[in-house]
Amino acid sequence: MEIDRDSGLLRGVRYVPSPHQDDRPEGTDVDLVVVHGISLPPGDFGGPWIERLFLGRLPAEEHPYFATIRELRVSTHVLIRRSGALVQYVPFHRRAWHAGTSSWEGRQRCNDYSVGVELEGTDDLPYEGAQYRALADVVAALAAVRPAITPDRVVGHSDVAPKRKTDPGPLFDWDRLRDLLPHEVSPPPRLSRFRDSRPPSP
């Protein structure tokens, strides 16, 4: 997997531009990956609704939950479906609106300097092996063009917004992801506040 440096897009990956994006602050070094979990409606997989949300076209009348989030203006750089299929919505050099009010290591506004990756899933179901492999491929591709992105710079939404968010949830297997990432960089001591409560790998 490779990133086209000119366009900021993953080669060979479907690109659907979200209107919910803008320029990063000038001179910003992108050095963080924030992993999210999402399903729409909650607990349902495979439908068109996540994409409709990122495009600002989620029909409030289609489901009661949609009416509660109709005002959201959110996006992500990349969505990873349960099958491992990728869709890109924002070029990596642009700012996606994924983390909200957030901070990491005392630095505010994570959207400014991070890449957002959404995994189709919920807090209470394990993610699929294909999703871990696809996520590791995305991180490796980012590291190839953004050397500041290393395994210790991959965190959960719950890490950057712990009072608001719980995703990707306690069943996300950080060890499994770590084992798929490049080994020349030492693994981080803690990738998520849920790390110690995750179930053992099968």
C-alpha positions in Angstrom: 0.0 0.0 0.0 1.4 3.4 -1.0 0.4 7.0 -0.6 0.6 9.3 -3.6 2.6 12.3 -2.3 1.0 14.8 -4.6 -2.7 14.0 -3.9 -2.3 12.6 -0.4 -4.4 9.6 -1.3 -3.9 5.9 -1.0 -3.2 4.4 -4.4 -5.9 2.0 -5.6 -8.3 2.9 -2.8 -11.8 4.3 -3.5 -11.9 8.1 -2.8 -15.1 9.9 -1.9 -14.3 13.5 -1.0 -16.0 14.7 2.2 -17.0 18.4 2.4 -16.0 18.2 6.1 -12.3 19.0 5.7 -10.1 22.0 5.6 -6.4 23.0 5.6 -4.2 22.1 8.5 -2.4 24.9 10.2 0.7 26.0 8.2 3.8 24.1 9.2 2.0 21.4 11.1 3.9 18.0 11.3 1.4 15.1 11.1 2.7 12.7 13.7 -0.4 10.9 15.2 -2.9 8.3 14.1 -6.2 8.2 16.0 -8.2 5.0 15.8 -12.0 5.2 16.0 -14.9 2.8 15.9 -18.2 3.6 14.2 -21.4 1.9 13.2 -24.7 3.4 11.9 -27.2 2.7 13.2 -25.3 1.6 16.3 -24.5 -2.1 16.0 -25.4 -2.3 12.3 -22.8 -3.0 9.7 -22.5 -2.8 6.0 -25.1 -0.1 5.2 -24.6 3.2 3.4 -25.1 5.4 6.5 -21.5 5.9 7.6 -20.6 7.3 4.2 -23.7 9.4 4.2 -22.7 10.8 7.5 -19.2 11.8 6.3 -20.7 13.4 3.2 -23.2 15.4 5.2 -26.1 13.5 3.7 -27.4 11.4 6.5 -31.3 11.4 6.3 -32.7 12.0 9.7 -36.0 10.3 8.9 -34.4 6.9 8.1 -33.7 6.0 11.8 -34.5 7.6 15.2 -30.8 7.7 16.0 -30.0 9.7 12.9 -32.2 12.5 14.1 -29.9 12.9 17.2 -26.8 13.4 15.1 -28.2 15.3 12.2 -26.2 18.4 13.0 -22.8 16.6 13.2 -20.2 17.7 10.7 -17.6 15.0 10.9 -15.3 13.0 8.6 -12.3 10.8 8.6 -9.3 10.2 6.5 -10.0 6.5 6.0 -12.8 4.1 6.8 -12.0 0.4 7.2 -15.1 -1.8 6.7 -15.5 -5.2 8.5 -14.2 -6.9 5.4 -11.0 -4.8 5.5 -12.1 -2.7 2.5 -10.9 0.8 2.5 -12.5 4.1 1.6 -10.8 7.4 1.8 -12.7 10.6 2.4 -10.0 13.2 3.1 -6.4 13.5 1.7 -3.8 13.0 4.4 -2.3 16.5 4.0 -5.8 18.0 4.8 -7.5 18.1 8.1 -10.4 15.7 8.7 -12.9 16.5 11.4 -12.7 13.3 13.5 -11.4 13.8 17.0 -13.4 16.8 18.3 -12.2 18.4 21.5 -9.1 16.5 22.2 -5.5 16.5 23.3 -2.4 14.2 23.4 0.6 14.7 25.5 -0.6 18.1 26.5 -1.1 19.2 22.9 -4.6 20.3 22.0 -6.6 20.1 18.8 -5.6 16.6 17.6 -7.3 17.1 14.3 -4.6 19.6 13.4 -1.7 17.1 13.5 -3.4 13.6 13.3 -4.8 11.2 10.8 -8.2 9.7 11.7 -8.9 6.1 10.8 -12.5 4.8 11.5 -13.0 1.0 11.9 -16.5 -0.2 11.3 -17.4 -1.7 14.6 -18.6 -1.2 18.2 -17.2 -1.2 21.7 -18.7 -4.5 22.5 -17.8 -6.7 19.5 -14.3 -7.8 18.4 -12.9 -6.3 15.3 -12.1 -8.5 12.3 -8.6 -9.8 11.4 -8.9 -8.1 8.0 -9.4 -4.7 9.7 -6.2 -5.1 11.8 -4.2 -6.0 8.7 -5.7 -3.0 6.7 -5.0 -0.7 9.6 -1.4 -1.8 9.9 -1.0 -1.3 6.2 -2.3 2.2 6.4 0.0 3.0 9.3 3.0 1.6 7.4 2.1 3.6 4.3 1.8 6.8 6.5 5.1 6.1 8.2 6.8 5.8 4.7 5.9 9.5 4.0 5.6 10.8 7.5 8.5 9.4 9.5 7.2 10.9 12.7 4.4 8.4 12.7 5.7 5.4 14.7 3.8 2.6 16.6 3.8 4.7 19.8 2.0 7.4 17.8 -1.1 5.2 17.2 -3.7 5.9 19.8 -7.4 5.4 20.4 -10.1 8.1 20.3 -10.6 7.2 24.0 -7.0 8.3 24.6 -7.3 11.8 23.1 -10.8 12.4 24.4 -11.1 10.2 27.5 -14.0 12.1 29.1 -16.1 11.9 26.0 -15.2 8.8 24.0 -14.7 5.1 24.5 -13.9 3.9 21.0 -12.4 1.8 19.6 -13.4 0.1 22.8 -12.1 -2.6 25.3 -12.2 -5.4 22.7 -9.8 -3.7 20.4 -6.7 -5.8 20.5 -3.7 -3.4 20.7 -1.2 -6.3 20.9 -2.5 -7.7 17.7 -2.1 -4.4 15.9 1.4 -3.9 17.5 2.5 -7.3 16.1 1.5 -6.3 12.6 3.3 -2.9 12.8 7.0 -2.4 11.9 9.2 -4.0 14.5 12.2 -1.8 14.1 10.5 0.7 16.4 10.0 -0.3 20.1 6.3 -1.0 20.9 4.6 1.6 23.1 4.1 0.9 26.7 0.4 1.8 26.5 -1.7 2.4 23.4 -5.1 2.7 25.0 -6.6 3.2 28.4 -8.5 -0.1 27.8 -5.3 -2.0 27.1 -5.1 -3.7 30.5 -8.8 -4.8 30.4 -8.8 -6.4 27.0 -9.4 -10.1 26.7 -6.4 -12.4 26.0 -5.8 -13.1 22.3 -7.0 -16.5 21.2 
